[in-house]
Amino acid sequence: MRQSDVVEPMSVDARLAARLGELRTERGWSLDELSRRSGVSRSTLSRLERGELSPTAAQLGRLCTVYGRTMSRLLTEVEAEPPQLVPAERQPVWRDEASGFVRRSVSPPHAGLRAEIIEGTLDAGAAIAYDDAPVPGLEQHIWVLHGTVEITVENTVHTLHQGDCLRFRLRGPSHFHCPGPNPVRYALMIVLP
């Protein structure tokens, strides 16, 4: 086979861009309508769908809310069907350099399963705000593996240190902040209602 005959697989970013466009088209929305619903500018949405820009965690969170998906579900839709065994080196990792957030899908969503496990890392001083629950009533369990994180749910700030676990059903906005002086690493278990 000649080199020119080899079809390169699309990158995760390219598949994500294509999927975002598909979701908007499936609903019959214009870029203006999606911008109105998500609070993300029309020009940014256009660049995201063309793969010219990688979304931030906040932008992806807003789009997931509009589309009624968790971030993991959306990212899984652009991945191949995940196997039962997910070796560490095959766990999808997504980085938002702007916010200092790294997200590893330890146990990605799978057809027929309601739970998933995510490892999150936030740099010292980093913060992420989500405007709304992607799926109302989404059950979350957050276990801090190293460091300290402040998590705001229903206008209550919870400070978690290594070994602490916070569990709740998400029905509105949430906010994660790493006060430092070191990064925080935590495991997040999500269970669909």
HUGI-V299410 format. One record per residue. N is the residue number from 1. PHI is phi in whole degrees, -180 to 180 (* if undefined). NEAR is the number of other C-alpha atoms within 10 Angstrom. Layout:
N&PHI&NEAR ; N&PHI&NEAR
This chain:
1&*&5 ; 2&-76&5 ; 3&-57&6 ; 4&-69&7 ; 5&-84&7 ; 6&-80&8 ; 7&-94&7 ; 8&-76&7 ; 9&-67&8 ; 10&-67&10 ; 11&-70&11 ; 12&-59&14 ; 13&-61&19 ; 14&-68&19 ; 15&-67&18 ; 16&-65&24 ; 17&-59&23 ; 18&-63&16 ; 19&-66&17 ; 20&-61&23 ; 21&-64&17 ; 22&-62&13 ; 23&-62&13 ; 24&-67&18 ; 25&-64&12 ; 26&-57&8 ; 27&-91&10 ; 28&73&11 ; 29&-92&13 ; 30&-82&12 ; 31&-61&20 ; 32&-63&15 ; 33&-65&13 ; 34&-64&20 ; 35&-62&18 ; 36&-61&12 ; 37&-73&15 ; 38&-99&21 ; 39&80&14 ; 40&-99&18 ; 41&-61&14 ; 42&-59&17 ; 43&-65&11 ; 44&-66&17 ; 45&-60&23 ; 46&-61&18 ; 47&-66&14 ; 48&-63&22 ; 49&-70&23 ; 50&-87&16 ; 51&76&17 ; 52&-85&13 ; 53&-144&15 ; 54&-93&19 ; 55&-69&22 ; 56&-78&16 ; 57&-61&23 ; 58&-65&16 ; 59&-63&21 ; 60&-64&21 ; 61&-61&23 ; 62&-65&23 ; 63&-66&27 ; 64&-62&22 ; 65&-62&21 ; 66&-62&18 ; 67&-90&19 ; 68&67&15 ; 69&-130&16 ; 70&-77&21 ; 71&-61&17 ; 72&-63&19 ; 73&-61&16 ; 74&-62&19 ; 75&-66&21 ; 76&-68&18 ; 77&-63&15 ; 78&-101&19 ; 79&-103&15 ; 80&-69&7 ; 81&-54&12 ; 82&-72&15 ; 83&-75&11 ; 84&-66&9 ; 85&-93&8 ; 86&-116&14 ; 87&-61&10 ; 88&-51&11 ; 89&-72&7 ; 90&-108&13 ; 91&-78&16 ; 92&-61&18 ; 93&-119&14 ; 94&-125&16 ; 95&-119&17 ; 96&-115&15 ; 97&-61&11 ; 98&-62&10 ; 99&-101&16 ; 100&75&18 ; 101&-114&20 ; 102&-124&17 ; 103&-125&21 ; 104&-110&20 ; 105&-87&23 ; 106&-67&21 ; 107&-128&22 ; 108&-62&23 ; 109&-56&23 ; 110&-143&16 ; 111&-53&7 ; 112&90&6 ; 113&-110&10 ; 114&-102&11 ; 115&-114&16 ; 116&-149&19 ; 117&-124&20 ; 118&-127&21 ; 119&-105&20 ; 120&-116&22 ; 121&-131&23 ; 122&-120&27 ; 123&-67&20 ; 124&-58&18 ; 125&88&16 ; 126&-75&19 ; 127&-145&18 ; 128&-133&19 ; 129&-117&17 ; 130&-111&18 ; 131&-69&17 ; 132&-162&17 ; 133&-72&22 ; 134&-64&23 ; 135&-135&19 ; 136&-56&15 ; 137&85&15 ; 138&-60&17 ; 139&-84&17 ; 140&-132&19 ; 141&-127&16 ; 142&-118&22 ; 143&-117&20 ; 144&-81&22 ; 145&-89&18 ; 146&-160&18 ; 147&95&21 ; 148&-135&25 ; 149&-139&29 ; 150&-107&18 ; 151&-120&21 ; 152&-104&16 ; 153&-135&17 ; 154&51&12 ; 155&64&11 ; 156&-114&10 ; 157&-92&15 ; 158&-113&13 ; 159&-100&16 ; 160&-113&21 ; 161&-113&17 ; 162&-48&15 ; 163&93&13 ; 164&-73&15 ; 165&-133&15 ; 166&-115&14 ; 167&-134&13 ; 168&-168&13 ; 169&-105&17 ; 170&-86&18 ; 171&-128&16 ; 172&-157&17 ; 173&-70&15 ; 174&-145&19 ; 175&-145&16 ; 176&-115&19 ; 177&-141&21 ; 178&-101&25 ; 179&-73&19 ; 180&84&15 ; 181&-79&11 ; 182&-112&14 ; 183&-63&19 ; 184&-113&27 ; 185&-126&22 ; 186&-142&25 ; 187&-105&21 ; 188&-121&21 ; 189&-106&18 ; 190&-115&21 ; 191&-127&17 ; 192&-68&15 ; 193&-67&11
